[in-house]
C-alpha cells in the first residue's frame, strides 16, 4: 500500500541501516505484524530447507532435540544473555523440521 516506503527499504544496502529505517515507518505497520512476521520467517526457512538437501539433512538429523539459537546478544531470536530468551529462531527451525518430517 506504500510504494515509496517499499522503495526506501528495497534500496537499503546495509542491514545495519535497516532497523532504524524500518523503525521510522512504525505508524504504517499492520497491527498483527508480530504474528505475520513469524509465519513469514517460518515460510522462508521452510523454502530454504526444501531447496538445499544438505541443510535439510542436517536439520532432520537433530531428531526431536530442542534447537536453541545460542546468541547471548539476542534475547528475541536467540537465548539471550541470561539463557532465558525467546529463542524464536530455534522454535521456527523446530516447526520447519516438524513440517519436513510430516512430508516424509
C-alpha positions, -999 to +999 in steps of 0.1 A: +000+000+000+030+023+004+053+020-027+075+049-016+082+032+017+088-001+000+113+016-023+132+031+006+135-003+022+144-021-011+172+004-017+188-001+018+222-016+011+234-022+047+214-044+071+226-022+100+207+006+084+175-014+080+164-013+117+164+024+121+148+028+087+120+004+094+115+019+129+108+053+112+078+036+095+061+022+126+029+041+121+024+020+089+029-014+105-002-036+104-015-045+139-009-082+136+027-078+122+043-098+150+023-130+140+026-123+103+063-118+106+069-151+124+048-171+099+067-154+071+100-163+087+090-199+090+079-200+054+112-186+043+131-211+064+109-239+050+117-229+014+154-227+023+155-262+037+134-276+008+158-261-017+190-273+000+190-310+006+223-309+026+208-283+050+176-303+052+195-334+061+214-316+089+181-302+103+163-336+102+193-352+119+185-332+150+156-356+156+134-345+184+161-324+201+154-288+211+171-263+188+185-232+205+199-203+187+228-196+210+232-159+207+239-142+240+233-108+225+198-116+211+170-124+235+144-124+208+158-147+181+183-164+205+187-175+241+198-140+252+224-130+278+208-150+307+197-180+287+160-174+290+155-155+257+125-162+234+146-183+210+123-176+182+147-188+155+152-221+173+115-226+176+109-217+140+135-243+130+117-269+151+084-261+133+102-264+099+117-297+110+083-310+121+068-299+087+095-316+068+092-348+088+054-348+082+060-346+045+083-377+047 
